[in-house]
């Protein structure tokens, strides 16, 4: 989760900075104005995430198909945003807790750890903070999230405060995530489904044709893999995935 608190012993700080931790155990501090995407190469999350029995929050590691590695999260809401980022075809990089930002705000030195940094294949970088909508009614929380926004947007990066999405969309993406890794469905089955699916047909019809004499549900995993990969699309926000969903090819 994003944090913000006064920092002691740094009363002379005048230039906003970002500190990044790396896999070799080192930490580097950059003037924020000089921070570049390449500085996050080989970086690690600023904090170590531990699951503690009895704690109210829910944390863990997510095996991302985008990064090919583990991405940490600290709440169910963060996991939901992470799932959507992993599913988004324009996201080509994900960093959790990418850095610690430090700046003098209203005479006090404050720090903040964003939840995610997303790299888009079209070029922009997006810094994301995940916060329940109810918390955004707290003026202190609003202030804690606003000064990072100003700093990030002045830097030319995008800034997002995310409080959730349509439940149907999240649950559909969560279901499709079971098919996110190569090899879960044999490649030849996926390619055969891709060659035979008809643009604009209902999923139940595609399953029957692909299954031949087999039970229709046996053809479903290949279609799910194509949906996760974005080669097929359907309206994931309108209804739970079912045979009535209309499939569209993405050439």
N, C-alpha and C positions, 0 to 999 in steps of 0.2 A: 504494500500500500504506500501511497505517497506520504512523505513526512516533511515536516517543517518545524524548525525550532531554532531559538537563538544559539549561536556558537560563541563559547567563551574563548578568551585568549586571542581573538583576532580583531581587536578593536581598530587596528590600522588598515584593515582591508578596504580597498577602494575599488578594485576591479573585479567584476563577477568572474567566477571560475567554475570549471567542471573537473572533477577528479574521477579517474577511471581505473578500475582494477584489472589486472591481466592474469592469464593462466600461469605465468611464471612466479606469481606472488608479489610482483611489483605494483606500485600505484603511481600514476602520473597525474599532475595537475596542469590544466591548460587554461589560459585566459579564454573566457567563453567566446569572445569575438573571433578567436583563432581556431575554435573547435571545428574539426572536419570529420566526415563520416569515416574516413580511413583510420581515424584514431581509435575506433571501436574494434578494429581487427584483433582477434585473439583476446578480446576482453571477456570478463566474467561478471555476473551480477554483483552489484555493490554489497548486498547482504546475502548471507547464507540463509536459505529457507529450511526450517525444521518443522516437522509435524509433531506437536506435543499433545499427548493424551489429555483430554479434558478441556482443551482450549476451544473457544467458540469459532475461531476462524478455520478455514479449510485451505491447506497449502499442499504443494507437491510439485512434481516434474511432469511436463507434457512432452511426449515424443513428437516433435514437429516434423512434418513432411517438407516444410519450406526450408528449414535449416539443416535437416538431417541429424539433429541432435536434440538434447533435452533443453526445454525452456521452463524456467521456474514461474510459479504463480503463488499468490498468497491468499486468495479467496475464490469462492465459486464464481463471483462476478468477474474477477480477473480471468478465470479459466474460460468463461463464456466469450470474453473479448479475444482471448488468445485463439480459441477455436475459429472464430470468424476471420481473424487475421490469417490463420493458416489456410483457410479455405479460399481467401480472396486471391484471385489470379494476378492482381497487380502488386501484391506484396511479395518481395523477393528476399527480404531479410527481417529477422525479429531479434531484438535484444531486450531482455527483461532487466529491470533495474539498471539501466545502462550507465548511470553516473550519479555523482552527488554534485548538485549545483549549490554554489555558495555566493551570496550577494548581500550587500548592505541595503536594507530596506527600512525606511523611516527611522534611520539612525541605529538600527540593530542589524547585526550580522546573522543571517538566517540561512538554513540549508534545506534542501529538498531533493528527494530521490524519486524521479518519475517511474511509473510502472513499466512502460514499454517504449521502445523506439522502433518504429516500423520503417523499412526501406522500400520504396516503391520503384518498380522497374521503369517508370516514366521519369524518374529523377528526384522528386521531392522526398524529404525526410519528415516523418510525422512522429511527434512525441505525444504519448497517450497517458493520461491519468484516469484511473478507474475509481469511481466514487458513487455509492448509492444515491439516488435522487434525494432521499430524505436528508442526507448529510449536507446537501448543497443549500439547504435553508439556514445553515449555521454561518453567520458572518465571518467567523474565524476561519472556517474551511474555505469559504469563498476567497478570502484574502490570501490564504496559503496557496491556493491554486492560481490566483491572478498574477502575482508577480512572476512566476515562471512563464506564464503565457506571454507577458510583455517581453521578457528576455528572449524567449524562443522565437517569437514572431519577428522581433527586430533582427534576429540572426538569419531570417529568411526561411526558417523551417515552419512546418505546420504544427498546430497544437490542438489537441482534442481532449475534452472531458467526456468520458463515456459512462453512462449510467444504466445501460441495458438496451436490449432490442426486443422485437416481438418474440414471445416465447416459442411460437410455432417455428419460426426461423431458426432460433438457437437449437431447439430440439432436433429439427431435421438435419442441421449441420452436425450436431453431436452424433446422430445415427450414421451419417455418411462418413464421419471420421474413422469409423472402424475399417474403412476401405482405403485409407489414405496412403498406405505404404506399398511400394512396388512388391509384387509377389504374393500379396494376400489373395488375389485372384490371378490365376495363370494368364500370362500375357496373350496366349493364343485365343483364350476365351474372350478376353476384353476386345481384341482386334476383330474377332468374328462378330461380336455384338455391334461394334462400331460400323462394320461394313453392311450389316443387315438392318439396323434400326432405321425406321422411316420417319422423316421429319414431320412433326405435328401429330404423331399417333399417341394413343394412351399407353401407359406402361404395361397394362395387362395384356394388350395385344402384342406388344413387343416380346413380352415374356413367353407367351404361347408359341409364337413363331420360332423364337430362338431355342425353346426347349424341345421342339420336335415331339417325340413320343414320351419325353420325360415329364415329371411334374413341373409346372410352370415356374415354381419358386426356385428351382435349381438354376434358372437363367438369370435370376435377379442380381446376384453379386456382381456380375460383369456390368450391368447397367448402373449399379451403385458406384462402382469404380469409375465409370465414365462421368457420372454426375460430379463426383468429388474432383476429378481432374479438370472439370469445366468443358469437356468435349461435348457433353450433353448438358442442357439446362432445363429447369422447370421452375414453376413459381413456388419457392420454398417457404414463402411467408403466408401463402393463402390457406394451406391445409397441411395436415400431416401427410408424409409420403404414403402413397397408396397406388393401387392399380389405375385409379382415375386420373392420376397426374399426366399431363401432356408433356411429351419429350420433344425438345428442339435441338437440332444439331448445330454445333458451333464449328464451322469449317476453319 
